[in-house]
Amino acid sequence: VIESISERLDDFQTVAASSHTLKLYERFQDRIASHQTLNRTLVSFQANKAAAYYGWFRYKEGFSHALVGYLLRQLANKPGILLDPFVGSGVALFAAQEMGWQTHGIEILPVGVATMQARMLGQTVDAAAFVTAMQAILAIPDFDPYFDVAYAFRHIAITKGAFPPAEERQLVGYQAYCHRQIGDVPVRQLLLFAALCVLEDISYTRKDGQYLRWDARSGRAQGSKPFNKGYIPPFRQAIAAKLHQMANDLAPVAAQPRLFSDDAPTISTAPMPVIMQGSSLDILPNLASNSFDAIITSPPYANRYDYTRTYALELAFLRNTSEAVKALRQSLLSCTVENKSKEQALRNSYADQGQLAQFTTINQIFHSQVALHEVLGQIERLRQAGGLNNANVVRMLHNYFYEMTFIIFEMARVLKPGGSIAMVNDNVRYGGTEIPVDLLLCAIAETCGLHVRHIWTLERGKGNSSQQMGQHGRSELRKCVYVWQKVTDGDA
Ligand SMILES: C[S@@+](CC[C@H](N)C(=O)[O-])C[C@H]1O[C@@H](n2cnc3c(N)ncnc32)[C@H](O)[C@@H]1O
């Protein structure tokens, strides 16, 4: 299944052939292999669309449940305790739970947390009551009479004008109806979650590439090529389809005929996932050492992707104010040019817990990464030469690797000896210079007591952002799954 990749170093388009980076490549070369089972579809959310539950909310950064199944079979020979510190919509947790694992996830974005909560409600809700409520809703021709300003959409600056006004009134009327008329709390929560799931569909926006794109019909200023997202369904049509889909997954018999999915949900006897809402940078240090058998995760990539902008509609729907969204943006693992340093906050938080020595150790690990500092130096020189289109990319990359050092150190600490980590991540390119994120994170992992077993590269097929493609053609960046294993005393 696995074949060695080309040994030609000229295939290795990384931050020039600089000495320390080259040495790193040579060190890991025997473990870098293209993996034909792991293709981009398996790793991306696409493969979830038809599966029960996973298709409710399209969390486009998610990986597939099939990937989690595959990785768990590679990492462990029996179910144990799993952690995902960047759990998103919870794919790792639910896929592992179906395989009998006890699962724990950390997520900072309320949208991911709401998605996981809905999924858990789905496992316990009275499905017949949901179907009855749905049928009553489907019989309502117009939600406008239920409109109540108490449930009005609280727009933030970046969501204003996102919906056709009449459809926004339908949305609000539907919410008011659910709050007033549905007494069964889990059923009501699922009905409201259904509304969250259709926000993008009924809006003038589309989650596209790295940004939220706005349709010209919104009246927002457009670039040289006005964007048209195509047919925008009315709220009533979109919610009806979503409710059918959910009912179909919850109660396949009651909701006959099966309308959307051929995959019957799997019933698991493993306990419900444990979800911790907040930043992994704060939560991981409080988890007990040697307590997890495996970690499967995909952190944000160092690609300037801003989750708070992509999910602005859903965040506003969940009653987050502009200030809350800005604060959230700063708390996310640094991957946008707006992120400021968290060094002082991390120092304070470790100190408050009497763990200043641990902070110092992690800080030293970061500063001891010669290849990393060589790469960061090169990017800084590129900035000085005017080669970056945003000067803050330098700070972003520094902060990304700084924070990832804390994450990797803490993941290694909480893992049981012999336990494994599988991490999905992409390399990135700025000003034509590839940042070998895979090699740099693997080097940090080794310093933290993890053995790098594999760097599986996925089938190629994707460049970086469209702006960069224009300038640098279609040269491709490595997208990888790294497999690390915590060394045991016997290995030392
Ligand atoms: C690539 S996505 C993971 C998607 C996930 N694998 C799934 O299948 O849904 C990265 C996630 O990390 C979350 N995140 C970013 N910074 C975080 C932090 N400091 N602590 C916890 N989660 C964070 C983002 O909100 C996002 O959901």
The ligand as a Gaussian input file, in Angstrom:
#p B3LYP/6-31G(d) Opt

LIG

0 1
 C       -8.776000      21.402000      11.249000
 S      -10.042000      21.752000      12.394000
 C      -10.382000      20.162000      13.079000
 C      -11.603000      19.527000      12.505000
 C      -11.937000      18.194000      13.109000
 N      -10.897000      17.224000      12.848000
 C      -13.272000      17.677000      12.579000
 O      -13.283000      16.568000      12.021000
 O      -14.278000      18.364000      12.671000
 C       -9.188000      22.562000      13.695000
 C      -10.073000      22.915000      14.854000
 O       -9.280000      23.466000      15.904000
 C      -10.075000      24.416000      16.587000
 N       -9.179000      25.251000      17.403000
 C       -8.412000      26.295000      17.004000
 N       -7.711000      26.791000      18.029000
 C       -8.028000      26.037000      19.113000
 C       -7.600000      26.045000      20.460000
 N       -6.721000      26.946000      20.906000
 N       -8.105000      25.112000      21.291000
 C       -8.999000      24.198000      20.853000
 N       -9.454000      24.155000      19.587000
 C       -8.965000      25.053000      18.717000
 C      -10.807000      25.130000      15.480000
 O      -11.931000      25.795000      15.957000
 C      -11.131000      23.954000      14.547000
 O      -12.390000      23.428000      14.860000

